[in-house]
Amino acid sequence: MNDTELPDLVSARVGGRALYANDEFFAPRSALVKPEPAVFIPGKYTSRGKWMDGWETRRRRTPGHDWCVLALGLRGRIRSVDVDTRFFVGNQPERGSLEACDLPGKPSRARLERASWTEVLPPSPLAPGASNVFAVKQAGPFTHVRLNIFPDGGVARLRVRGEVEVDWSRLRGRVVDLAAIENGGVVLGVSDEHFGARGHLLLPGRASSMAEGWETRRRRGPGHDWAVVKLGTAGRIEKVEIDTAHFKGNYPDAASLAGCLAPGAALGELLNASWQEILPSTRLRPNARHFYAAKQLRARGPFTHVRLRIDPDGGVSRLRLHGRAEAP
């Protein structure tokens, strides 16, 4: 998978927060971590000017630049950065840069200000009204980032994509969700994601709407849809949950699971892997949580990857694969 498909470590969906900024006169910093794309509402104004769905500072009349400090929701290694200036045209910053530091826990503002910050993206030109994606040499792990904009202006969203850092020595022996995004799980690939993105399957909590699930288009011919998940680490599966929350007239008719042990394998290499049936094809219900205990699973691993098959198509909001980490 390419870097832009990795988890967004700073998204509000995984607990990311914009902590403070030197200026947010026109639009608040909190918008930077919204998971949904920015919108534009013609004719909508506030007492300070045009309403914008993003973070926007006033016009700078003195030397310097503006900045915002954010806490990542997931500690991780940064692989790419997207400084999205959607709808900021004529008021976008000329350049942007990103610094990062590693301070686990909830450090105070004073401690963050004294921290040793590492530049992961040097000052780089930003195009107006565009997704500005920059590759980053694998850096980290980090817990916080500082977005700098030169000299001022507006940014709609900040995406910080990377690999979640997990201390498995602390979790080994405990039953955890091996597929959860916070435990390093990643959806490597899917057959289709026309209506809902693949990454939603592994997000924390239950979905608040269909918009937070994985949904394929309506299949008009033979076949089925699928998703391949790389577990955070090799492990034995003890319980499975398939949640179709909010999918009422568009849930899959049935689902099944298979697993394989292929450490470090890319999606293409998994085509020739030895897959074992974990859960045979089973009927699903609309808008419901489906739980399958160990005695219902035909194989338990250890596995590094799991393939979810849905027949023939439809939407699934969450997939949970509870088990114990085990070295392959």
Order of alpha helices (4+ residues) and beta strands (2+ residues): beta-beta-beta-beta-beta-beta-alpha-beta-beta-beta-beta-alpha-beta-beta-beta-beta-beta-beta-beta-beta-beta-beta
